[in-house]
Amino acid sequence: MSLVLSFLAGVFGANATPHFIKGITKECFPCVFGSGPLVNLVAGWAMYVIAALTAVAADMTAHPVPAFSAAAAGVLAMGVFHATIGAFGRGRAASSSGS
């Protein structure tokens, strides 16, 4: 159970980052609750809180190497998601500017 919770902590922490950044830079970004900056700021903050609580519940200090590996895999999985499909499948349309 510790590995699953560690993985989820990584997923939530990584997913919080783009939402939080778009919120503090006053940019719109797709979110299940809306796409406005304030919605994204709050959603990102909430995901950071959930990630922290999940990491605590995982008791990552009991098995630090496997727990860190699971969390890193969660971060990588969410990073790959955002870099390819993107939120709501809009990854390719936003990248047409030449990157």
C-alpha angles and dihedrals in degrees: 000000000000091000093050092049091046090051090050091049088056092047094049093044093050093045091049093060102070092042093049093045094048089049096052092044091051094239128138119246130170114267131161090245096048137295103259124119096248092049090051093047092053093042091050092048091048091051091051089052091048090048091052094047091047091050090051091048090050090061089220093181091068092066106011101173098049091040092050090047091051092048091048090051089052091051091048093048092052091044091053089048093053093042094052119020095014128191111331091352094291098122098108097045092055093049096057090102090088108271 
